[in-house]
Amino acid sequence: MPKMKSKRALLKRIKRTGSGKLVRHSAYTSHLAPHKTHKQKRHLRKASLVSKSDYKRIKYLIQD
C-alpha cells in the first residue's frame, strides 16, 4: 500500500513552532472588514495556536 500524501493546502496554512505546536492565522479577516471594529481587526491579525481538539485531526492530515 502506498504512503498517504499530506494535504498540501493545509501545509501552506500552518507552521510548526520550535516546541512542536501548530500555529494558524485567524479567520474572518479577508473581506467584509468595514463593519468590524478596529479592535476586532487588530486581534485577528495575530496568529494563534491550533486548539487541542483540532490538533489530532490536523496532525493526521499533514502526516507528521
C-alpha positions in Angstrom: 0.0 0.0 0.0 1.4 3.4 -0.9 2.2 6.1 1.7 -0.5 8.6 2.4 0.1 12.1 1.0 -0.2 15.1 3.2 -2.8 17.8 2.4 -0.7 20.5 0.6 -3.3 23.2 1.1 -3.2 22.7 4.8 0.6 22.7 5.0 0.6 26.1 3.4 -1.7 27.5 6.1 0.0 26.2 9.2 3.5 26.4 10.6 5.2 24.4 13.4 6.8 26.3 16.3 10.1 25.4 17.8 8.4 23.4 20.6 6.3 21.5 18.0 3.0 23.3 18.4 1.0 24.3 15.3 0.3 28.0 14.5 -2.5 29.2 12.3 -3.8 32.5 11.2 -7.3 33.8 12.2 -10.4 33.6 10.0 -12.8 36.4 9.3 -10.1 38.8 8.0 -10.3 38.6 4.2 -13.4 40.7 3.4 -16.4 42.5 4.9 -13.9 44.4 7.1 -15.6 47.8 7.3 -18.3 46.7 9.7 -15.7 45.2 12.1 -14.2 47.3 14.9 -10.6 48.3 14.8 -10.0 46.2 18.0 -11.5 43.2 16.3 -9.4 43.5 13.2 -6.2 44.1 15.3 -6.8 40.9 17.3 -7.5 38.9 14.1 -4.1 39.9 12.7 -2.3 38.0 15.4 -1.6 34.3 14.7 -2.9 31.7 17.2 -2.2 28.1 18.2 -4.3 25.2 16.9 -6.7 24.1 19.6 -6.2 20.8 21.4 -9.5 19.4 19.9 -8.3 20.1 16.3 -4.6 19.1 16.8 -5.1 15.3 16.4 -7.1 15.8 13.2 -4.7 18.3 11.6 -1.7 16.2 12.6 -3.3 13.3 10.7 -3.9 15.5 7.6 -0.3 16.7 7.4 1.2 13.3 8.1 3.8 14.5 10.5 
